[in-house]
Amino acid sequence: MDTPDQVLPPLQPEGEVPVPVPQEEDEGLVEYVPRSAVRAACTAKTGTYQRRVERLLGLTADGRQSQADCKAIKAFQVREKIKPANGYAGPVTWARAELLAARKSLDPGKRCPVKKYAVACVDLDRQLMWVQKGKKVTYSVVNVRSGRVGYATRKGWHTVYWRHKNHWSSIYDTPMPFAQFFSGGQAFHAVYGQLATPTGSRGCVNLGYRNAEKLWGVLRKGDRVYIWGKRPGS
């Protein structure tokens, strides 16, 4: 099943539709954990991103939770202000670990094409994106959320062909602030709340509000987008 918006370009609204602006900054990251593990000081349960978090934290990447693993993950959560800090390796902990690793080694697989023009690179494997022109990064790496099962974000080369700062989706009836469309109805745009959720988007590349606002000032109509990989779990 492909995304239902593939052949549907965004409708040009008759007028500006106001979208809400966050009044307060996010107070922290909240992990998605089983109810039985929420109050545990350190749980022996294996998280959904156990192996990936182990690798990123330099632990033995066997995908099995040990007490040593749990303590190391908990220490990371405390340091990064992820709640509850109980050692459960869920999507929020994994996303934060991937972002910090990418700040040290942005593109170890050299998947982002080096061109003379600006390229918005989206790594679905790590759920990250950045913009570079040549070897210069013009928009620093940030976490994103891509398409869920049945709504895959389309891979390969695309072009930013239409932008609408205060967009409201005509397909899903939801706000899409700072929308920059690159493939049918798929776009970069802001969402409210956390990005690292168990399920993905309906094909768009979601960013946090402030990051989407900043990206709006970096990309222009005609800029290129390159997407590769696969969202974990999709």
C-alpha positions in Angstrom: 0.0 0.0 0.0 1.4 3.3 -1.0 0.6 6.6 0.7 -2.8 7.9 -0.4 -1.4 11.4 -1.2 1.1 10.3 -3.8 -0.8 11.8 -6.7 -2.5 14.6 -4.8 -0.7 17.9 -4.7 -1.5 20.1 -1.7 -4.5 22.3 -2.3 -3.8 26.0 -2.5 -6.0 27.5 0.3 -8.1 30.5 -0.4 -6.6 32.4 2.6 -4.2 31.9 5.4 -5.3 29.4 8.1 -3.8 30.3 11.4 -2.0 27.4 13.2 -1.2 27.3 16.9 2.2 28.5 18.1 3.7 26.7 21.2 3.6 29.1 24.1 6.2 27.2 26.2 9.3 25.2 25.4 9.3 21.5 26.0 10.1 20.8 29.6 11.8 17.5 28.9 11.6 14.2 27.2 9.2 11.5 28.3 9.9 7.9 27.4 7.3 5.4 26.2 7.5 2.5 28.7 5.2 -0.4 29.7 3.0 0.5 32.6 4.7 -2.2 34.7 8.1 -0.5 34.3 7.2 3.1 34.9 7.9 3.2 38.6 10.8 0.8 38.6 14.2 2.3 39.7 15.9 0.0 37.2 14.0 -2.6 35.2 15.3 -5.8 33.8 12.8 -5.6 30.9 14.2 -5.3 27.4 13.3 -2.1 25.6 12.1 -1.9 22.0 15.4 -0.2 21.0 17.7 -2.2 23.3 20.2 -3.3 20.7 20.4 0.1 19.1 20.9 1.9 22.4 23.5 -0.6 23.5 25.5 0.1 20.4 25.3 3.8 20.7 26.3 3.8 24.4 29.3 1.5 23.7 27.7 -1.5 25.5 27.7 -5.1 24.3 25.0 -5.0 21.6 23.3 -8.3 22.2 19.7 -6.9 22.5 19.4 -8.4 26.0 18.9 -6.3 29.1 21.4 -6.9 31.9 21.6 -5.0 35.2 24.8 -3.4 33.9 23.0 -2.3 30.7 20.1 -1.0 32.7 22.3 1.1 34.9 24.2 2.5 32.0 21.0 3.4 30.1 19.5 4.9 33.3 22.6 7.1 33.7 22.3 8.3 30.1 18.6 9.1 30.8 19.4 11.1 33.9 22.1 13.0 32.1 19.8 13.8 29.1 16.7 14.6 31.4 14.6 11.7 30.0 11.8 10.7 32.3 11.3 8.1 33.8 15.0 7.4 34.1 14.6 3.6 34.7 16.9 2.1 32.1 14.2 1.1 29.6 15.5 1.6 26.0 12.4 3.1 24.3 12.1 5.3 21.2 12.9 8.6 23.0 16.1 7.3 24.6 17.2 5.8 21.2 16.4 9.1 19.3 18.4 11.2 21.7 21.4 8.8 21.6 21.3 8.8 17.7 21.3 12.6 17.7 24.2 12.9 20.0 26.2 10.3 18.1 25.4 12.1 14.8 26.8 15.4 16.2 30.1 13.6 16.6 30.0 11.6 13.3 27.3 13.1 11.0 27.3 10.7 8.1 29.6 7.7 8.7 28.1 5.8 5.7 28.6 8.8 3.4 25.0 8.5 2.1 24.3 12.2 1.8 25.4 13.3 -1.7 28.0 16.0 -1.8 26.8 18.6 -4.4 27.6 22.2 -5.2 23.9 23.0 -4.4 22.0 22.6 -1.2 20.8 19.1 -0.4 18.3 18.3 2.5 19.4 14.8 3.6 17.0 12.5 5.4 18.4 9.3 7.0 15.3 7.1 7.7 17.5 4.5 9.4 18.5 6.9 12.2 15.5 9.2 11.8 17.7 12.3 11.3 18.0 15.1 8.8 20.4 17.9 8.0 21.2 20.2 5.0 24.5 20.5 3.4 26.0 22.4 0.5 29.1 20.8 -0.7 30.8 19.6 2.5 29.5 22.5 4.5 26.5 21.8 6.8 24.1 24.7 6.5 21.4 23.2 8.8 22.6 21.1 11.7 21.4 17.6 12.3 18.0 17.2 14.0 15.6 14.3 15.0 12.7 13.7 12.6 9.8 11.3 12.3 9.0 9.6 9.0 6.2 7.5 7.6 4.7 4.5 9.5 3.7 1.1 8.0 1.6 1.7 4.9 2.5 5.4 4.7 6.2 5.2 3.8 8.2 8.3 3.2 9.3 8.1 -0.4 13.0 7.5 -0.9 15.4 8.9 -3.5 15.7 12.4 -5.0 13.0 15.0 -4.7 12.6 18.7 -5.1 11.0 21.3 -2.8 8.2 22.4 -5.1 5.7 24.3 -2.9 5.9 25.9 0.5 3.2 27.2 2.8 4.1 28.6 6.2 0.7 28.2 7.9 -0.6 25.1 6.1 -3.5 23.0 7.1 -3.7 19.5 5.6 -6.6 19.1 3.2 -6.1 15.3 3.4 -5.8 14.7 7.1 -7.4 17.9 8.5 -4.5 18.8 10.7 -2.1 21.7 11.1 1.3 21.5 9.2 3.2 24.6 10.2 6.2 25.5 7.9 5.2 22.9 5.3 7.7 22.4 2.5 6.4 19.9 0.0 8.8 17.7 -1.9 6.8 14.7 -3.1 3.0 14.7 -3.7 1.5 15.5 -0.3 4.7 14.6 1.6 6.5 17.5 3.2 8.8 18.7 5.9 6.6 20.3 8.6 6.3 21.0 12.3 4.4 18.9 14.7 3.5 19.5 18.4 4.9 17.4 21.1 7.5 14.7 20.9 8.7 13.2 17.7 10.0 9.9 19.0 6.8 7.9 19.2 6.1 4.2 18.7 4.3 5.0 15.4 5.5 7.3 12.5 3.8 9.9 10.4 1.6 9.4 7.4 4.5 10.0 5.0 5.7 13.5 5.9 9.0 14.2 7.5 8.0 15.7 10.9 10.2 18.1 12.9 9.9 19.8 16.2 8.3 23.3 15.9 11.4 25.3 16.4 13.5 23.1 14.1 10.8 23.3 11.4 10.7 27.1 11.8 14.5 27.3 11.4 14.4 24.9 8.3 11.9 27.3 6.7 14.6 29.9 6.6 17.2 27.6 5.1 15.4 25.8 2.3 13.9 27.5 -0.8 11.6 26.3 -3.6 13.7 24.3 -6.0 16.1 22.9 -3.4 16.9 19.2 -3.6 16.0 16.5 -1.1 17.6 13.1 -0.8 16.1 10.3 1.3 17.4 6.9 2.1 17.0 4.0 4.5 14.0 2.6 6.4 12.3 3.7 9.6 12.9 1.1 12.3 9.8 -1.0 12.8 8.3 -0.1 9.5 
